[in-house]
Amino acid sequence: MYSSSTQQICNGVVESLRSFKQLLKLFGKDELVNKPKAANYPKPCLFTVYYSRKSLKLTDK
């Protein structure tokens, strides 16, 4: 897997965790009615892969 793809996956996970942390703070201040849940990630073998345009090469075959 290319490093840019790995970076995109890591950035997505970090973004999810940051928003979850913010929601927990709001819940602690009684600004939310329901307690937030962590992101529901797929099974270990299933995940989204991001490829940048420069890492792909289209060919006519």
Secondary structure, 3 states (H helix, E strand, C coil): CCHHHHHHHHHHHHHHHHHHHHHHHHHHCCCCCCCCCCCCCCCCCCCCCCCCHHHCCCCCC
